[in-house]
């Protein structure tokens, strides 16, 4: 029994994650059905030539008529940015609404990020 407890506590995540916050000026997408369950990402080591990297988990993204999995990645986060994680909900009109995960700058606009390369 003690071994099982030790094994489970060793599974905790120690990855540096992004500072998070709300979606601000993002446009919601109406989707016909919810995304599938999240997938497990294999996290490789961060690139050695970059500093202050955070890990962004993989997510499902809506593309025309289906969900497409986008793998997680290492990226540099600037001090004035926050990450708005993916959000899926049903609104008061019973529509299914999706906000894709995105980095948001100080003005509330989405920022295009390039993944850190090795």
BAZADREN-31630 format. One record per atom (N, C-alpha, C, O): residue number from 1; residue in three letters; x, y, z. Coordinates in steps of 0.02 Angstrom, whole numbers. Each point is the difference from the previous one (the first is absolute). Layout:
<atoms>
i=NUM	aa=ala	px=X	py=Y	pz=Z
...
</atoms>
This chain:
<atoms>
i=1	aa=unk	px=41	py=-60	pz=0
i=1	aa=unk	px=-41	py=60	pz=0
i=1	aa=unk	px=43	py=63	pz=0
i=1	aa=unk	px=-14	py=47	pz=-37
i=2	aa=unk	px=67	py=-45	pz=77
i=2	aa=unk	px=43	py=59	pz=4
i=2	aa=unk	px=33	py=13	pz=-67
i=2	aa=unk	px=9	py=58	pz=-19
i=3	aa=unk	px=10	py=-111	pz=-17
i=3	aa=unk	px=31	py=10	pz=-66
i=3	aa=unk	px=-48	py=33	pz=-49
i=3	aa=unk	px=21	py=42	pz=-40
i=4	aa=unk	px=-85	py=-59	pz=43
i=4	aa=unk	px=-49	py=30	pz=-45
i=4	aa=unk	px=-6	py=75	pz=13
i=4	aa=unk	px=-6	py=39	pz=-47
i=5	aa=unk	px=7	py=-19	pz=110
i=5	aa=unk	px=-5	py=71	pz=17
i=5	aa=unk	px=61	py=37	pz=-25
i=5	aa=unk	px=-7	py=55	pz=-28
i=6	aa=unk	px=66	py=-83	pz=38
i=6	aa=unk	px=62	py=31	pz=-24
i=6	aa=unk	px=-1	py=6	pz=-76
i=6	aa=unk	px=19	py=52	pz=-27
i=7	aa=unk	px=-41	py=-104	pz=-7
i=7	aa=unk	px=-2	py=1	pz=-73
i=7	aa=unk	px=-48	py=53	pz=-26
i=7	aa=unk	px=14	py=34	pz=-49
i=8	aa=unk	px=-71	py=-25	pz=82
i=8	aa=unk	px=-49	py=49	pz=-23
i=8	aa=unk	px=24	py=72	pz=13
i=8	aa=unk	px=-11	py=44	pz=-41
i=9	aa=unk	px=45	py=-33	pz=97
i=9	aa=unk	px=23	py=68	pz=13
i=9	aa=unk	px=58	py=19	pz=-45
i=9	aa=unk	px=13	py=59	pz=-11
i=10	aa=unk	px=23	py=-108	pz=-16
i=10	aa=unk	px=55	py=14	pz=-45
i=10	aa=unk	px=-24	py=20	pz=-69
i=10	aa=unk	px=41	py=21	pz=-42
i=11	aa=unk	px=-105	py=-27	pz=28
i=11	aa=unk	px=-26	py=16	pz=-66
i=11	aa=unk	px=-19	py=73	pz=-8
i=11	aa=unk	px=-23	py=19	pz=-54
i=12	aa=unk	px=32	py=22	pz=104
i=12	aa=unk	px=-20	py=71	pz=-4
i=12	aa=unk	px=42	py=37	pz=-52
i=12	aa=unk	px=57	py=-19	pz=-14
i=13	aa=unk	px=-86	py=71	pz=-14
i=13	aa=unk	px=33	py=39	pz=-52
i=13	aa=unk	px=44	py=54	pz=30
i=13	aa=unk	px=-21	py=35	pz=47
i=14	aa=unk	px=80	py=-27	pz=-72
i=14	aa=unk	px=45	py=54	pz=20
i=14	aa=unk	px=17	py=44	pz=-59
i=14	aa=unk	px=49	py=37	pz=2
i=15	aa=unk	px=-88	py=-39	pz=-55
i=15	aa=unk	px=12	py=40	pz=-59
i=15	aa=unk	px=-16	py=73	pz=13
i=15	aa=unk	px=-50	py=15	pz=33
i=16	aa=unk	px=91	py=31	pz=-58
i=16	aa=unk	px=-17	py=71	pz=7
i=16	aa=unk	px=-56	py=17	pz=-49
i=16	aa=unk	px=9	py=-4	pz=-60
i=17	aa=unk	px=-65	py=24	pz=87
i=17	aa=unk	px=-58	py=17	pz=-42
i=17	aa=unk	px=-5	py=75	pz=-10
i=17	aa=unk	px=30	py=38	pz=38
i=18	aa=unk	px=-68	py=-17	pz=-87
i=18	aa=unk	px=-8	py=72	pz=-13
i=18	aa=unk	px=-44	py=33	pz=53
i=18	aa=unk	px=-41	py=-32	pz=32
i=19	aa=unk	px=51	py=98	pz=-24
i=19	aa=unk	px=-47	py=39	pz=41
i=19	aa=unk	px=-65	py=1	pz=-38
i=19	aa=unk	px=-1	py=11	pz=-61
i=20	aa=unk	px=-54	py=-23	pz=95
i=20	aa=unk	px=-64	py=-4	pz=-34
i=20	aa=unk	px=-46	py=58	pz=16
i=20	aa=unk	px=9	py=34	pz=51
i=21	aa=unk	px=-58	py=-23	pz=-94
i=21	aa=unk	px=-49	py=53	pz=9
i=21	aa=unk	px=-58	py=-12	pz=-47
i=21	aa=unk	px=-3	py=-52	pz=-33
i=22	aa=unk	px=-42	py=100	pz=29
i=22	aa=unk	px=-61	py=-9	pz=-40
i=22	aa=unk	px=10	py=15	pz=-74
i=22	aa=unk	px=48	py=33	pz=-20
i=23	aa=unk	px=-94	py=-58	pz=-20
i=23	aa=unk	px=-5	py=21	pz=-70
i=23	aa=unk	px=-29	py=70	pz=1
i=23	aa=unk	px=-48	py=13	pz=36
i=24	aa=unk	px=76	py=33	pz=-75
i=24	aa=unk	px=-21	py=69	pz=3
i=24	aa=unk	px=-35	py=20	pz=-65
i=24	aa=unk	px=-61	py=6	pz=-2
i=25	aa=unk	px=100	py=4	pz=-51
i=25	aa=unk	px=-29	py=21	pz=-64
i=25	aa=unk	px=-7	py=-58	pz=-49
i=25	aa=unk	px=-13	py=11	pz=-59
i=26	aa=unk	px=21	py=-72	pz=83
i=26	aa=unk	px=-6	py=-59	pz=-44
i=26	aa=unk	px=-71	py=-8	pz=-26
i=26	aa=unk	px=-48	py=17	pz=35
i=27	aa=unk	px=42	py=-41	pz=-95
i=27	aa=unk	px=-66	py=-15	pz=-28
i=27	aa=unk	px=-18	py=-72	pz=14
i=27	aa=unk	px=40	py=-45	pz=-14
i=28	aa=unk	px=-98	py=33	pz=40
i=28	aa=unk	px=-23	py=-68	pz=13
i=28	aa=unk	px=-19	py=-34	pz=-65
i=28	aa=unk	px=-23	py=32	pz=-47
i=29	aa=unk	px=33	py=-98	pz=45
i=29	aa=unk	px=-21	py=-39	pz=-58
i=29	aa=unk	px=-58	py=-44	pz=21
i=29	aa=unk	px=2	py=-32	pz=53
i=30	aa=unk	px=-54	py=31	pz=-94
i=30	aa=unk	px=-54	py=-47	pz=12
i=30	aa=unk	px=19	py=-66	pz=-32
i=30	aa=unk	px=22	py=-2	pz=-57
i=31	aa=unk	px=-29	py=-53	pz=94
i=31	aa=unk	px=19	py=-66	pz=-24
i=31	aa=unk	px=-59	py=-48	pz=8
i=31	aa=unk	px=-41	py=10	pz=46
i=32	aa=unk	px=36	py=-61	pz=-88
i=32	aa=unk	px=-58	py=-44	pz=2
i=32	aa=unk	px=2	py=-53	pz=56
i=32	aa=unk	px=-52	py=-26	pz=20
i=33	aa=unk	px=113	py=11	pz=4
i=33	aa=unk	px=6	py=-51	pz=52
i=33	aa=unk	px=64	py=12	pz=39
i=33	aa=unk	px=46	py=33	pz=-25
i=34	aa=unk	px=-42	py=-58	pz=87
i=34	aa=unk	px=58	py=14	pz=42
i=34	aa=unk	px=63	py=-34	pz=-26
i=34	aa=unk	px=-3	py=-48	pz=-39
i=35	aa=unk	px=61	py=72	pz=62
i=35	aa=unk	px=63	py=-33	pz=-20
i=35	aa=unk	px=6	py=-68	pz=35
i=35	aa=unk	px=-31	py=-12	pz=52
i=36	aa=unk	px=71	py=-33	pz=-82
i=36	aa=unk	px=13	py=-64	pz=34
i=36	aa=unk	px=39	py=11	pz=65
i=36	aa=unk	px=22	py=56	pz=13
i=37	aa=unk	px=-14	py=-108	pz=27
i=37	aa=unk	px=42	py=7	pz=60
i=37	aa=unk	px=71	py=20	pz=-19
i=37	aa=unk	px=24	py=-16	pz=-54
i=38	aa=unk	px=10	py=52	pz=99
i=38	aa=unk	px=69	py=20	pz=-13
i=38	aa=unk	px=44	py=-62	pz=-8
i=38	aa=unk	px=-15	py=-53	pz=27
i=39	aa=unk	px=69	py=62	pz=-64
i=39	aa=unk	px=49	py=-54	pz=-9
i=39	aa=unk	px=58	py=11	pz=48
i=39	aa=unk	px=10	py=55	pz=26
i=40	aa=unk	px=27	py=-107	pz=-15
i=40	aa=unk	px=60	py=5	pz=41
i=40	aa=unk	px=58	py=22	pz=-44
i=40	aa=unk	px=12	py=-30	pz=-53
i=41	aa=unk	px=22	py=83	pz=73
i=41	aa=unk	px=58	py=24	pz=-36
i=41	aa=unk	px=63	py=-30	pz=30
i=41	aa=unk	px=6	py=-7	pz=60
i=42	aa=unk	px=42	py=-10	pz=-103
i=42	aa=unk	px=66	py=-20	pz=23
i=42	aa=unk	px=41	py=64	pz=1
i=42	aa=unk	px=10	py=32	pz=-52
i=43	aa=unk	px=12	py=-13	pz=110
i=43	aa=unk	px=36	py=63	pz=9
i=43	aa=unk	px=75	py=-13	pz=-6
i=43	aa=unk	px=30	py=-35	pz=42
i=44	aa=unk	px=0	py=63	pz=-94
i=44	aa=unk	px=72	py=-5	pz=-7
i=44	aa=unk	px=34	py=54	pz=40
i=44	aa=unk	px=-34	py=45	pz=25
i=45	aa=unk	px=99	py=-48	pz=-18
i=45	aa=unk	px=35	py=52	pz=37
i=45	aa=unk	px=-5	py=67	pz=-37
i=45	aa=unk	px=-6	py=1	pz=-61
i=46	aa=unk	px=8	py=54	pz=98
i=46	aa=unk	px=-3	py=65	pz=-33
i=46	aa=unk	px=63	py=12	pz=-41
i=46	aa=unk	px=54	py=-26	pz=17
i=47	aa=unk	px=-59	py=64	pz=-70
i=47	aa=unk	px=60	py=16	pz=-39
i=47	aa=unk	px=53	py=34	pz=44
i=47	aa=unk	px=-17	py=42	pz=43
i=48	aa=unk	px=79	py=-59	pz=-53
i=48	aa=unk	px=53	py=26	pz=43
i=48	aa=unk	px=20	py=72	pz=-17
i=48	aa=unk	px=33	py=34	pz=40
i=49	aa=unk	px=-52	py=-11	pz=-100
i=49	aa=unk	px=22	py=67	pz=-21
i=49	aa=unk	px=-51	py=55	pz=17
i=49	aa=unk	px=8	py=57	pz=-22
i=50	aa=unk	px=-59	py=-73	pz=60
i=50	aa=unk	px=-51	py=50	pz=17
i=50	aa=unk	px=-8	py=5	pz=75
i=50	aa=unk	px=15	py=-47	pz=37
i=51	aa=unk	px=-38	py=106	pz=-14
i=51	aa=unk	px=-9	py=12	pz=72
i=51	aa=unk	px=-73	py=15	pz=15
i=51	aa=unk	px=-38	py=20	pz=-44
i=52	aa=unk	px=20	py=-30	pz=107
i=52	aa=unk	px=-67	py=17	pz=24
i=52	aa=unk	px=-55	py=-33	pz=-40
i=52	aa=unk	px=-50	py=32	pz=-18
i=53	aa=unk	px=58	py=-96	pz=4
i=53	aa=unk	px=-51	py=-36	pz=-38
i=53	aa=unk	px=-54	py=-27	pz=45
i=53	aa=unk	px=12	py=-18	pz=58
i=54	aa=unk	px=-73	py=14	pz=-85
i=54	aa=unk	px=-56	py=-32	pz=35
i=54	aa=unk	px=-28	py=-53	pz=-46
i=54	aa=unk	px=7	py=3	pz=-61
i=55	aa=unk	px=-39	py=-53	pz=90
i=55	aa=unk	px=-31	py=-54	pz=-38
i=55	aa=unk	px=-75	py=15	pz=-8
i=55	aa=unk	px=-35	py=12	pz=49
i=56	aa=unk	px=12	py=-14	pz=-111
i=56	aa=unk	px=-72	py=8	pz=-15
i=56	aa=unk	px=-26	py=-68	pz=-20
i=56	aa=unk	px=24	py=-29	pz=-49
i=57	aa=unk	px=-73	py=3	pz=86
i=57	aa=unk	px=-29	py=-65	pz=-15
i=57	aa=unk	px=-32	py=-1	pz=-69
i=57	aa=unk	px=-22	py=52	pz=-26
i=58	aa=unk	px=19	py=-111	pz=-4
i=58	aa=unk	px=-34	py=-8	pz=-64
i=58	aa=unk	px=-74	py=15	pz=7
i=58	aa=unk	px=-28	py=-1	pz=55
i=59	aa=unk	px=-4	py=15	pz=-112
i=59	aa=unk	px=-71	py=16	pz=1
i=59	aa=unk	px=-33	py=-20	pz=-66
i=59	aa=unk	px=33	py=-8	pz=-51
i=60	aa=unk	px=-98	py=0	pz=54
i=60	aa=unk	px=-39	py=-10	pz=-61
i=60	aa=unk	px=-17	py=67	pz=-29
i=60	aa=unk	px=-17	py=47	pz=36
i=61	aa=unk	px=21	py=-41	pz=-102
i=61	aa=unk	px=-19	py=61	pz=-36
i=61	aa=unk	px=-51	py=-17	pz=-53
i=61	aa=unk	px=4	py=-53	pz=-32
i=62	aa=unk	px=-53	py=97	pz=23
i=62	aa=unk	px=-52	py=-11	pz=-50
i=62	aa=unk	px=27	py=23	pz=-68
i=62	aa=unk	px=26	py=55	pz=-6
i=63	aa=unk	px=-34	py=-98	pz=-45
i=63	aa=unk	px=23	py=17	pz=-67
i=63	aa=unk	px=-54	py=-19	pz=-50
i=63	aa=unk	px=-7	py=-59	pz=-17
i=64	aa=unk	px=-30	py=107	pz=-7
i=64	aa=unk	px=-53	py=-7	pz=-51
i=64	aa=unk	px=-56	py=-46	pz=23
i=64	aa=unk	px=-56	py=23	pz=12
i=65	aa=unk	px=70	py=-88	pz=-7
i=65	aa=unk	px=-54	py=-47	pz=16
i=65	aa=unk	px=21	py=-55	pz=49
i=65	aa=unk	px=-37	py=-49	pz=9
i=66	aa=unk	px=95	py=57	pz=22
i=66	aa=unk	px=23	py=-52	pz=47
i=66	aa=unk	px=50	py=27	pz=49
i=66	aa=unk	px=29	py=54	pz=-10
i=67	aa=unk	px=-18	py=-92	pz=64
i=67	aa=unk	px=50	py=17	pz=50
i=67	aa=unk	px=67	py=-28	pz=-21
i=67	aa=unk	px=4	py=-57	pz=-23
i=68	aa=unk	px=49	py=97	pz=32
i=68	aa=unk	px=68	py=-21	pz=-16
i=68	aa=unk	px=43	py=9	pz=62
i=68	aa=unk	px=-3	py=52	pz=33
i=69	aa=unk	px=43	py=-103	pz=-16
i=69	aa=unk	px=42	py=4	pz=59
i=69	aa=unk	px=63	py=39	pz=-16
i=69	aa=unk	px=34	py=-12	pz=-50
i=70	aa=unk	px=-18	py=60	pz=94
i=70	aa=unk	px=63	py=38	pz=-4
i=70	aa=unk	px=42	py=-20	pz=61
i=70	aa=unk	px=-22	py=8	pz=57
i=71	aa=unk	px=81	py=-34	pz=-70
i=71	aa=unk	px=44	py=-23	pz=54
i=71	aa=unk	px=22	py=58	pz=44
i=71	aa=unk	px=1	py=58	pz=-21
i=72	aa=unk	px=17	py=-75	pz=83
i=72	aa=unk	px=27	py=50	pz=46
i=72	aa=unk	px=68	py=23	pz=-23
i=72	aa=unk	px=31	py=-31	pz=-43
i=73	aa=unk	px=-7	py=86	pz=72
i=73	aa=unk	px=63	py=29	pz=-23
i=73	aa=unk	px=31	py=44	pz=53
i=73	aa=unk	px=-33	py=25	pz=46
i=74	aa=unk	px=99	py=-15	pz=-52
i=74	aa=unk	px=37	py=47	pz=41
i=74	aa=unk	px=-1	py=68	pz=-36
i=74	aa=unk	px=7	py=3	pz=-61
i=75	aa=unk	px=-16	py=51	pz=100
i=75	aa=unk	px=-2	py=67	pz=-29
i=75	aa=unk	px=23	py=51	pz=52
i=75	aa=unk	px=-8	py=-10	pz=60
i=76	aa=unk	px=36	py=65	pz=-84
i=76	aa=unk	px=19	py=55	pz=44
i=76	aa=unk	px=-61	py=45	pz=11
i=76	aa=unk	px=-33	py=19	pz=-48
i=77	aa=unk	px=20	py=-3	pz=110
i=77	aa=unk	px=-57	py=44	pz=16
i=77	aa=unk	px=27	py=68	pz=22
i=77	aa=unk	px=40	py=3	pz=47
i=78	aa=unk	px=-62	py=50	pz=-79
i=78	aa=unk	px=22	py=68	pz=19
i=78	aa=unk	px=-36	py=22	pz=64
i=78	aa=unk	px=-54	py=-25	pz=15
i=79	aa=unk	px=85	py=71	pz=22
i=79	aa=unk	px=-29	py=21	pz=64
i=79	aa=unk	px=-70	py=30	pz=-5
i=79	aa=unk	px=-39	py=-5	pz=47
i=80	aa=unk	px=23	py=37	pz=-103
i=80	aa=unk	px=-65	py=33	pz=-7
i=80	aa=unk	px=-53	py=-45	pz=-32
i=80	aa=unk	px=-53	py=25	pz=-20
i=81	aa=unk	px=66	py=-89	pz=14
i=81	aa=unk	px=-47	py=-47	pz=-31
i=81	aa=unk	px=-29	py=-48	pz=52
i=81	aa=unk	px=31	py=-14	pz=51
i=82	aa=unk	px=-91	py=-10	pz=-65
i=82	aa=unk	px=-27	py=-57	pz=38
i=82	aa=unk	px=-27	py=-50	pz=-51
i=82	aa=unk	px=-14	py=17	pz=-57
i=83	aa=unk	px=6	py=-79	pz=80
i=83	aa=unk	px=-28	py=-52	pz=-42
i=83	aa=unk	px=-72	py=-12	pz=19
i=83	aa=unk	px=-15	py=-13	pz=59
i=84	aa=unk	px=-30	py=19	pz=-107
i=84	aa=unk	px=-71	py=-15	pz=11
i=84	aa=unk	px=-11	py=-72	pz=-24
i=84	aa=unk	px=1	py=-12	pz=-60
i=85	aa=unk	px=-11	py=-35	pz=105
i=85	aa=unk	px=-8	py=-70	pz=-21
i=85	aa=unk	px=-63	py=-12	pz=-41
i=85	aa=unk	px=-46	py=41	pz=1
i=86	aa=unk	px=44	py=-97	pz=-37
i=86	aa=unk	px=-60	py=-16	pz=-38
i=86	aa=unk	px=-62	py=-5	pz=45
i=86	aa=unk	px=4	py=-26	pz=56
i=87	aa=unk	px=-60	py=52	pz=-80
i=87	aa=unk	px=-62	py=-1	pz=38
i=87	aa=unk	px=-56	py=-24	pz=-47
i=87	aa=unk	px=-4	py=21	pz=-57
i=88	aa=unk	px=-37	py=-64	pz=83
i=88	aa=unk	px=-57	py=-27	pz=-37
i=88	aa=unk	px=-61	py=3	pz=46
i=88	aa=unk	px=3	py=-23	pz=57
i=89	aa=unk	px=-58	py=51	pz=-82
i=89	aa=unk	px=-60	py=3	pz=41
i=89	aa=unk	px=-62	py=6	pz=-44
i=89	aa=unk	px=4	py=12	pz=-60
i=90	aa=unk	px=-62	py=-20	pz=91
i=90	aa=unk	px=-64	py=9	pz=-33
i=90	aa=unk	px=-29	py=67	pz=23
i=90	aa=unk	px=-9	py=10	pz=60
i=91	aa=unk	px=-7	py=35	pz=-108
i=91	aa=unk	px=-25	py=66	pz=20
i=91	aa=unk	px=-76	py=-2	pz=13
i=91	aa=unk	px=-31	py=-53	pz=-4
i=92	aa=unk	px=2	py=110	pz=19
i=92	aa=unk	px=-70	py=4	pz=18
i=92	aa=unk	px=-47	py=-18	pz=-59
i=92	aa=unk	px=-58	py=-17	pz=11
i=93	aa=unk	px=84	py=22	pz=-73
i=93	aa=unk	px=-40	py=-21	pz=-59
i=93	aa=unk	px=7	py=-74	pz=-14
i=93	aa=unk	px=-26	py=-24	pz=-50
i=94	aa=unk	px=61	py=-12	pz=93
i=94	aa=unk	px=14	py=-71	pz=-7
i=94	aa=unk	px=49	py=-15	pz=-56
i=94	aa=unk	px=5	py=-57	pz=-23
i=95	aa=unk	px=33	py=108	pz=1
i=95	aa=unk	px=53	py=-11	pz=-49
i=95	aa=unk	px=63	py=-24	pz=36
i=95	aa=unk	px=12	py=17	pz=57
i=96	aa=unk	px=27	py=-58	pz=-92
i=96	aa=unk	px=65	py=-22	pz=26
i=96	aa=unk	px=52	py=51	pz=-22
i=96	aa=unk	px=8	py=13	pz=-59
i=97	aa=unk	px=28	py=15	pz=108
i=97	aa=unk	px=48	py=54	pz=-13
i=97	aa=unk	px=70	py=-23	pz=18
i=97	aa=unk	px=9	py=-34	pz=51
i=98	aa=unk	px=40	py=52	pz=-92
i=98	aa=unk	px=69	py=-20	pz=10
i=98	aa=unk	px=46	py=61	pz=-5
i=98	aa=unk	px=-5	py=39	pz=-47
i=99	aa=unk	px=49	py=-31	pz=97
i=99	aa=unk	px=54	py=48	pz=-3
i=99	aa=unk	px=65	py=-40	pz=-2
i=99	aa=unk	px=13	py=-40	pz=44
i=100	aa=unk	px=26	py=50	pz=-95
i=100	aa=unk	px=64	py=-35	pz=-6
i=100	aa=unk	px=50	py=29	pz=49
i=100	aa=unk	px=-2	py=60	pz=15
i=101	aa=unk	px=46	py=-101	pz=11
i=101	aa=unk	px=53	py=24	pz=44
i=101	aa=unk	px=44	py=49	pz=-37
i=101	aa=unk	px=18	py=-12	pz=-58
i=102	aa=unk	px=0	py=68	pz=90
i=102	aa=unk	px=40	py=51	pz=-33
i=102	aa=unk	px=38	py=42	pz=51
i=102	aa=unk	px=-23	py=9	pz=56
i=103	aa=unk	px=80	py=17	pz=-77
i=103	aa=unk	px=35	py=50	pz=40
i=103	aa=unk	px=-31	py=68	pz=-15
i=103	aa=unk	px=-15	py=16	pz=-57
i=104	aa=unk	px=5	py=23	pz=110
i=104	aa=unk	px=-33	py=65	pz=-5
i=104	aa=unk	px=48	py=54	pz=24
i=104	aa=unk	px=32	py=-7	pz=53
i=105	aa=unk	px=-26	py=61	pz=-92
i=105	aa=unk	px=45	py=54	pz=20
i=105	aa=unk	px=-35	py=50	pz=46
i=105	aa=unk	px=-58	py=-10	pz=17
i=106	aa=unk	px=94	py=63	pz=3
i=106	aa=unk	px=-27	py=49	pz=47
i=106	aa=unk	px=-61	py=37	pz=-27
i=106	aa=unk	px=-40	py=26	pz=39
i=107	aa=unk	px=33	py=-23	pz=-106
i=107	aa=unk	px=-58	py=34	pz=-30
i=107	aa=unk	px=-61	py=-47	pz=-5
i=107	aa=unk	px=-55	py=22	pz=-18
i=108	aa=unk	px=65	py=-86	pz=34
i=108	aa=unk	px=-55	py=-48	pz=-4
i=108	aa=unk	px=-4	py=-36	pz=-66
i=108	aa=unk	px=-48	py=-35	pz=-14
i=109	aa=unk	px=99	py=44	pz=-29
i=109	aa=unk	px=1	py=-32	pz=-66
i=109	aa=unk	px=39	py=-65	pz=2
i=109	aa=unk	px=49	py=-6	pz=37
i=110	aa=unk	px=-69	py=-42	pz=-78
i=110	aa=unk	px=35	py=-64	pz=-5
i=110	aa=unk	px=68	py=12	pz=-33
i=110	aa=unk	px=6	py=40	pz=-46
i=111	aa=unk	px=44	py=-76	pz=70
i=111	aa=unk	px=68	py=6	pz=-26
i=111	aa=unk	px=19	py=-66	pz=-34
i=111	aa=unk	px=-10	py=-54	pz=28
i=112	aa=unk	px=36	py=59	pz=-87
i=112	aa=unk	px=26	py=-60	pz=-35
i=112	aa=unk	px=66	py=-20	pz=32
i=112	aa=unk	px=46	py=41	pz=4
i=113	aa=unk	px=-41	py=-103	pz=19
i=113	aa=unk	px=61	py=-22	pz=32
i=113	aa=unk	px=33	py=-53	pz=-44
i=113	aa=unk	px=-33	py=-41	pz=-32
i=114	aa=unk	px=99	py=44	pz=31
i=114	aa=unk	px=39	py=-53	pz=-33
i=114	aa=unk	px=26	py=-45	pz=54
i=114	aa=unk	px=23	py=23	pz=52
i=115	aa=unk	px=-26	py=-88	pz=-65
i=115	aa=unk	px=25	py=-47	pz=50
i=115	aa=unk	px=76	py=7	pz=3
i=115	aa=unk	px=33	py=16	pz=-49
i=116	aa=unk	px=-6	py=-29	pz=107
i=116	aa=unk	px=73	py=1	pz=8
i=116	aa=unk	px=30	py=-60	pz=-34
i=116	aa=unk	px=-25	py=-56	pz=6
i=117	aa=unk	px=79	py=66	pz=-43
i=117	aa=unk	px=31	py=-55	pz=-35
i=117	aa=unk	px=67	py=-18	pz=32
i=117	aa=unk	px=32	py=40	pz=34
i=118	aa=unk	px=-13	py=-101	pz=-47
i=118	aa=unk	px=63	py=-25	pz=30
i=118	aa=unk	px=60	py=27	pz=-35
i=118	aa=unk	px=56	py=-16	pz=18
</atoms>
